[in-house]
Amino acid sequence: MRYMGPFPAKSTVEMASEINMPGPVCLIENSDQELVVKQEALDILSAIKQPVVVVAIVGLYRTGKSYLMNKLAGKQKGFPLGSTVQSHTKGIWMWCVPHPEKKEHTLVLLDTEGLGDVEKGDNQNDCWIFALAVLLSSTFIYNSIGIINQQAMDQLHHTLLRKSVSELRFHVCPNLQYQFNLMSLQISISASTFFVWTLRDFSLELEINGKPVTPDEYLENSLALIKETDKTPKNLNESRKCIRKFFPEKKCFVFDRPADKTYLSKLETITEGDLSKEFVEQVGEFTSYIFSSAKVKTLSGGLKVDGPRLQSLVVTYVNAIRSGELPCMENAVLALAQIENSAAVQKAIEHYEEQIKQKVQLPTETLQELLDFLRPIEREALEVFMKNSFKDVDQMFQKELKDLLDARQDAVVKKNIDVSSAHCSDLLQDIFGPLEEEVKQGTFSKPGGYFLFLQRKQELEKKYNQAPGKGLQAEKMLKAYFESKEGVAATLLKMDQSLTEKEKEIEVERIKAEAAEAANRELKEMQTMQAQMMEEKEKSHREHVRQLAEKMQQEQRQFMAEQQNLLFLKLQEQERLLKEGFEKESRKLQEEIEKIKSSSSSCTIL
């Protein structure tokens, strides 16, 4: 694939940041049977920080898909309609517009090349395009001509659904030990994708057994299973089962022929007055429904997809296809989680460092004072991580964050010591510098000079102790300074002729006792600081455990909601099967229902 690695910002981003795309751009180019992600489209997605509602449309070529997508964009022109039997849209084209009804949301429209184009010669790319449209969208539209009959369902099933599964499995994964998990894909789609079937040039009356029905009822009736006999075709119900299984939530729209044949090639230029009144009303109902009902693209765990996340999904899926792997939603989510969690760690660290710059003034007078400042900052940083992370398997990224925060804390503690030491060193020089000069000038080199020196030293020590802002190294630096000047005091003591030898010996012992007492205080202070650091590490650990527990509970609630929604859809399908008289199929579905209940129970226990 031509695109690899990170996503650099380009000039197109500025345009997209205001969601002001004048027209669609190619997202995935289908060139010479090769899928290529286009950088321009990725740059646009990278700038969209809002949640995205992704609507994709597929169908056989020349069925009028692009016209509906232009209407959803609120434009007459945009996606090329084409006016001949030749397909115009190649690959997948994207148009991002402000959502007309959901504030601070972006509507992402994906128009796909026509499937089954005879000019391609090879329909392998059809299954790629279809699979990508399903996996990327939150609302998936299948557009076809005429009525829903066995042929139409078989086209959707065999040409699209079955090929998207079986051909990808055998073409991409010829090794049988790497099987495609159909149930996993089905759960992924049913949990996140709404299916809309649009029927173009529909000319029949919507009646069943002489009673008028809605398009939705017509769709459900068309998908009803048929009792099979020895004379019915084999696997008659396979298409119906597959569509019902993959898309438990469905909607149907029918459209009259838009205009006379003379106008059909001019849909981009003619006014609504030249179109069928019924067709205009039907298009209005369709767009209104999509605007109000199409949901935000959401991944398992309730993670709402924005532009950068959609960008990552696109790249991951296409890379998988090109590298011979399966474009699996689970794998894409895990790949996205790696990116998101790495970014979440970085955001948390940046918040930590920024808050330290704003709130922590070094040096602090005590270590405890500093730790009291750092604790809420670390809690906030952890909250930033929890807000932006998801699917952190085995808490790998949280552990990485914990190590980084511990290292940052240690660095701040060390810096606090260094700043205090530097400040105290300067202060000692300023205060005791004059005393050193007096010693050099011989002021104390006389009888009684030693005690005069001590008096002067004590006065300056008092001045030093009263000076504010020295930090926790104040006593240690003073002790170190006095130790560096012990030779001066010893010389003055020895030279002082007013003192007897006995008095000098007593003074030496006093000095030793003071030094020993100071050393004991320093040792106790170090032990206290070590205990404080250990206690702080324990508090930090408890905070990480607390926030992780809260996040796991939140994720469990989200999982339960997803399971309940899936269970509701399965129960609805089971009820329909029983009404249709298919008890065997109902029992098979009951096994899936029991698995869902079991997984929900396991989650609750955990």
VEXNUPA-92459 format. One record per residue (C-alpha): x, y, z; residue in one letter. Coordinates in steps of 0.02 Angstrom, whole numbers, padded with zeros to 5 digits, always signed. Example, Ala and Ser with C-alpha at 12.3 -4.5 7.8 and 13.67 -1.06 7.14 Angstrom:
<sites>
+00615-00225+00390A+00684-00053+00357S
</sites>
This chain:
<sites>
+00000+00000+00000M+00064+00174-00041R+00011+00250+00126Y+00100+00194+00285M+00139+00266+00455G+00081+00425+00541P-00040+00551+00470F+00042+00719+00433P-00066+00873+00425A-00081+00965+00261K-00166+01117+00192S-00327+01020+00161T-00347+01004+00349V-00386+01188+00368E-00529+01170+00246M-00598+01017+00334A-00584+01090+00508S-00735+01197+00467E-00820+01050+00381I-00831+01150+00222N-00788+01025+00087M-00848+01094-00081P-00864+00917-00148G-00817+00736-00120P-00639+00668-00125V-00577+00493-00155C-00551+00399+00008L-00500+00229-00061I-00446+00219-00241E-00479+00057-00335N-00339+00064-00463S-00286-00087-00565D-00366-00206-00441Q-00269-00123-00300E-00344-00026-00155L-00250+00134-00111V-00295+00251+00032V-00285+00432-00023K-00186+00550+00088Q-00297+00701+00052E-00448+00612+00125A-00349+00555+00278L-00294+00734+00310D-00475+00789+00307I-00528+00655+00430L-00383+00696+00546S-00454+00872+00570A-00630+00817+00617I-00635+00810+00807K-00823+00789+00816Q-00916+00622+00824P-00955+00558+00650V-01114+00483+00579V-01052+00374+00436V-01175+00331+00298V-01114+00213+00161A-01207+00155+00007I-01175+00004-00104V-01266-00080-00245G-01252-00138-00422L-01179-00009-00540Y-01295+00114-00627R-01431+00103-00494T-01427+00288-00443G-01331+00276-00279K-01240+00441-00303S-01401+00541-00324Y-01462+00491-00151L-01292+00532-00074M-01294+00705-00154N-01464+00735-00076K-01396+00685+00095L-01256+00811+00068A-01389+00942+00031G-01320+00971-00144K-01379+00948-00321Q-01206+00900-00381K-01057+00816-00301G-01043+00630-00317F-01040+00598-00506P-01205+00527-00567L-01156+00475-00741G-01281+00467-00881S-01223+00313-00976T-01207+00127-00945V-01027+00155-00889Q-00993+00160-00702S-00912+00323-00643H-00873+00301-00459T-00714+00199-00431K-00667+00142-00258G-00747+00237-00112I-00775+00425-00116W-00803+00529+00040M-00896+00690+00075W-00896+00765+00251C-01030+00894+00290V-01099+00971+00451P-01238+00862+00515H-01401+00955+00477P-01488+00902+00638E-01356+00846+00763K-01254+00993+00827K-01066+00969+00838E-01077+00810+00735H-01010+00776+00561T-01102+00677+00428L-00979+00570+00329V-01051+00506+00165L-00966+00360+00077L-01014+00325-00103D-00947+00162-00174T-00913+00105-00350E-01049+00003-00431G-01038-00182-00394L-01047-00308-00533G-00973-00191-00665D-00939-00298-00819V-00793-00186-00867E-00695-00243-00715K-00692-00423-00771G-00650-00479-00594D-00773-00455-00452N-00644-00487-00315Q-00638-00301-00275N-00827-00301-00256D-00814-00399-00094C-00676-00284-00032W-00779-00129-00066I-00933-00206+00013F-00840-00265+00169A-00758-00094+00193L-00925-00005+00173A-01005-00116+00307V-00859-00104+00428L-00838+00085+00412L-01020+00137+00418S-01147+00160+00556S-01289+00161+00427T-01269+00045+00279F-01379+00071+00125I-01405-00061-00008Y-01475+00015-00166N-01561-00093-00298S-01682-00079-00444I-01860-00144-00439G-01938-00259-00312I-01873-00373-00177I-01878-00547-00249N-01773-00703-00235Q-01652-00637-00365Q-01627-00473-00271A-01596-00564-00107M-01478-00687-00190D-01381-00541-00264Q-01361-00464-00092L-01321-00632-00013H-01214-00720-00141H-01136-00576-00236T-01107-00472-00082L-01124-00551+00089L-01061-00725+00046R-00920-00659-00063K-00870-00536+00071S-00851-00682+00191V-00799-00833+00090S-00693-00750-00044E-00600-00646+00083L-00574-00803+00186R-00504-00909+00046F-00420-00771-00054H-00346-00681+00094V-00330-00828+00215C-00301-00990+00116P-00231-01071+00274N-00381-01160+00350L-00315-01143+00528Q-00351-00957+00517Y-00539-00964+00499Q-00655-00819+00478F-00765-00797+00632N-00935-00766+00557L-01018-00746+00725M-00891-00612+00775S-00925-00513+00616L-01111-00534+00636Q-01105-00467+00815I-00993-00323+00759S-01113-00275+00620I-01275-00300+00716S-01207-00202+00863A-01154-00051+00761S-01232-00049+00587T-01409-00005+00536F-01465-00078+00369F-01571+00020+00244V-01633-00057+00082W-01680+00071-00051T-01783+00009-00198L-01773+00119-00354R-01901+00127-00495D-02025+00033-00387F-02187+00013-00484S-02295-00109-00385L-02431-00071-00260E-02376-00098-00080L-02506-00230-00039E-02499-00402+00038I-02653-00511+00024N-02753-00360-00029G-02703-00255+00122K-02591-00101+00109P-02423-00117+00195V-02278-00003+00234T-02109-00023+00147P-02040-00094+00311D-02179-00224+00318E-02146-00264+00136Y-01962-00294+00177L-02001-00403+00328E-02126-00504+00228N-02000-00527+00087S-01873-00593+00212L-01995-00714+00294A-01934-00894+00284L-02025-01012+00167I-02074-01188+00212K-01963-01301+00109E-02026-01459+00025T-01949-01587-00090D-01997-01479-00237K-01928-01312-00173T-01754-01260-00227P-01615-01311-00111K-01556-01179+00013N-01703-01068-00033L-01698-00982+00136N-01510-00957+00148E-01517-00779+00080S-01658-00732+00198R-01571-00808+00349K-01408-00722+00309C-01485-00549+00287I-01589-00567+00445R-01440-00630+00544K-01319-00496+00486F-01441-00350+00497F-01568-00369+00639P-01612-00184+00624E-01681-00143+00452K-01773-00007+00358K-01844+00001+00183C-01882+00145+00063F-01964+00133-00108V-01943+00263-00245F-02047+00291-00400D-01961+00322-00565R-01891+00500-00544P-01941+00570-00713A-01972+00534-00895D-01832+00448-00987K-01780+00612-01070T-01738+00686-00900Y-01648+00538-00822L-01479+00588-00894S-01498+00766-00826K-01535+00739-00641L-01391+00852-00591E-01463+01001-00684T-01652+00986-00687I-01761+01064-00552T-01874+00969-00433E-02019+01032-00535G-01963+00920-00677D-01960+00767-00564L-02102+00656-00512S-02194+00729-00362K-02199+00559-00280E-02013+00535-00308F-01971+00705-00230V-02078+00664-00077E-01999+00492-00060Q-01823+00565-00069V-01875+00692+00064G-01937+00555+00179E-01776+00457+00151F-01659+00602+00190T-01763+00657+00340S-01755+00481+00411Y-01567+00465+00386I-01536+00635+00467F-01643+00595+00620S-01608+00409+00643S-01432+00372+00581A-01322+00349+00734K-01146+00400+00776V-01017+00271+00725K-00981+00179+00887T-00858+00041+00927L-00879-00097+01055S-00867-00025+01228G-00966+00129+01179G-00820+00224+01103L-00885+00359+00987K-00786+00375+00826V-00720+00546+00772D-00621+00591+00616G-00449+00529+00674P-00525+00365+00736R-00614+00338+00571L-00451+00378+00484Q-00364+00242+00584S-00500+00115+00544L-00485+00152+00357V-00297+00127+00357V-00305-00029+00464T-00439-00114+00358Y-00356-00076+00192V-00185-00127+00257N-00261-00291+00315A-00334-00328+00144I-00173-00282+00055R-00061-00381+00172S-00162-00541+00158G-00254-00529+00323E-00436-00520+00366L-00516-00346+00380P-00584-00389+00552C-00669-00259+00661M-00593-00333+00819E-00417-00317+00750N-00452-00140+00690A-00517-00091+00862V-00363-00163+00945L-00251-00069+00823A-00348+00090+00858L-00334+00057+01044A-00145+00053+01028Q-00146+00225+00947I-00277+00297+01063E-00197+00229+01221N-00025+00291+01173S-00101+00462+01141A-00195+00450+01307A-00032+00419+01399V+00046+00569+01313Q-00104+00681+01352K-00096+00629+01535A+00091+00666+01548I+00070+00833+01460E-00070+00879+01581H+00039+00828+01729Y+00185+00934+01672E+00077+01084+01627E-00009+01082+01797Q+00159+01072+01885I+00217+01227+01791K+00059+01320+01841Q+00033+01262+02020K+00199+01206+02096V+00322+01338+02153Q+00493+01266+02194L+00569+01248+02317P+00442+01192+02445T+00486+01200+02629E+00454+01014+02657T+00439+00857+02554L+00263+00829+02619Q+00211+01000+02555E+00274+00953+02382L+00188+00783+02386L+00025+00866+02437D+00040+00976+02282F+00080+00829+02166L-00055+00710+02225R-00208+00799+02149P-00108+00835+01991I-00072+00650+01970E-00255+00610+02002R-00306+00732+01865E-00177+00659+01746A-00246+00485+01778L-00422+00550+01746E-00362+00620+01578V-00293+00449+01534F-00451+00357+01587M-00558+00477+01485K-00457+00451+01326N-00409+00268+01338S-00506+00111+01296F-00476-00076+01283K-00315-00062+01383D-00283-00250+01385V-00201-00304+01549D-00186-00118+01592Q-00026-00113+01491M-00039+00072+01452F-00098+00118+01627Q+00056+00031+01696K+00163+00128+01573E+00080+00289+01633L+00110+00239+01815K+00295+00213+01781D+00306+00379+01689L+00214+00472+01827L+00326+00394+01959D+00478+00448+01858A+00406+00624+01840R+00372+00632+02026Q+00548+00575+02067D+00615+00705+01945A+00512+00844+02028V+00569+00788+02200V+00750+00792+02142K+00725+00961+02058K+00649+01026+02220N+00807+00972+02311I+00920+01046+02178D+00828+01213+02176V+00833+01221+02365S+01018+01177+02368S+01062+01308+02239A+00961+01442+02326H+01033+01400+02496C+01209+01399+02425S+01185+01575+02357D+01104+01633+02518L+01245+01562+02625L+01374+01651+02518Q+01279+01816+02532D+01257+01803+02721I+01422+01725+02774F+01530+01806+02640G+01568+01959+02750P+01617+01844+02894L+01739+01752+02781E+01813+01920+02731E+01833+01969+02914E+01925+01806+02947V+02044+01842+02804K+02077+02017+02871Q+02124+01943+03042G+01979+02020+03138T+01967+01867+03250F+02154+01827+03262S+02173+01896+03439K+02140+01845+03618P+01952+01816+03639G+01934+01811+03450G+01866+01634+03446Y+01709+01673+03547F+01689+01836+03453L+01690+01731+03294F+01560+01613+03369L+01448+01759+03417Q+01459+01833+03242R+01428+01661+03167K+01272+01633+03275Q+01202+01804+03225E+01223+01762+03041L+01151+01587+03068E+00997+01666+03145K+00983+01782+02994K+00998+01632+02877Y+00865+01534+02972N+00744+01680+02963Q+00764+01701+02775A+00608+01634+02683P+00599+01516+02534G+00753+01411+02570K+00666+01244+02546G+00693+01076+02627L+00883+01080+02604Q+00905+01230+02720A+00975+01136+02870E+01077+01013+02768K+01160+01152+02666M+01198+01251+02825L+01276+01097+02904K+01379+01065+02748A+01436+01246+02746Y+01490+01241+02928F+01581+01077+02898E+01676+01158+02755S+01732+01295+02876K+01780+01183+03021E+01964+01215+02987G+01939+01402+03009V+01851+01382+03177A+01980+01254+03236A+02123+01372+03191T+02043+01518+03282L+02012+01408+03435L+02190+01346+03436K+02261+01522+03416M+02153+01603+03551D+02277+01634+03693Q+02140+01685+03814S+02080+01505+03829L+02163+01369+03930T+02199+01199+03855E+02061+01125+03961K+01935+01252+03895E+01991+01214+03718K+01965+01027+03747E+01791+01058+03815I+01749+01164+03663E+01811+01028+03545V+01698+00901+03632E+01550+01020+03621R+01578+01040+03434I+01586+00852+03411K+01425+00828+03509A+01336+00959+03403E+01398+00876+03245A+01337+00706+03304A+01167+00780+03349E+01155+00862+03178A+01200+00696+03094A+01063+00608+03192N+00936+00740+03141R+00989+00720+02959E+00972+00530+02969L+00799+00543+03047K+00749+00670+02915E+00805+00551+02776M+00708+00408+02856Q+00555+00519+02870T+00569+00570+02687M+00586+00389+02633Q+00432+00343+02734A+00338+00488+02656Q+00387+00433+02480M+00334+00253+02516M+00168+00312+02586E+00142+00423+02434E+00178+00278+02316K+00047+00176+02409E-00080+00318+02394K-00041+00331+02209S-00067+00144+02188H-00235+00153+02278R-00289+00297+02166E-00243+00199+02009H-00340+00049+02073V-00490+00157+02118R-00501+00243+01948Q-00473+00078+01858L-00615-00001+01956A-00730+00144+01910E-00683+00129+01727K-00709-00060+01727M-00880-00036+01805Q-00922+00092+01671Q-00862-00026+01534E-00961-00168+01613Q-01118-00062+01609R-01085-00020+01427Q-01053-00203+01386F-01214-00253+01473M-01311-00121+01375A-01238-00186+01212E-01278-00365+01261Q-01455-00318+01310Q-01481-00231+01144N-01414-00382+01050L-01520-00498+01158L-01674-00393+01121F-01642-00406+00933L-01614-00594+00946K-01775-00618+01044L-01870-00518+00914Q-01798-00629+00777E-01842-00785+00878Q-02021-00724+00896E-02033-00698+00708R-01965-00873+00676L-02095-00948+00791L-02234-00851+00705K-02171-00914+00538E-02173-01092+00605G-01986-01124+00602F-01960-01206+00771E-01794-01287+00722K-01721-01119+00674E-01792-01045+00833S-01703-01177+00937R-01538-01139+00849K-01561-00956+00888L-01599-01000+01068Q-01422-01070+01081E-01352-00900+01029E-01467-00815+01154I-01404-00928+01294E-01223-00886+01247K-01263-00701+01257I-01345-00724+01427K-01197-00827+01486S-01070-00695+01432S-01175-00561+01518S-01179-00663+01679S-00991-00690+01673S-00965-00504+01651C-01078-00468+01799T-00983-00590+01909I-00816-00512+01861L
</sites>
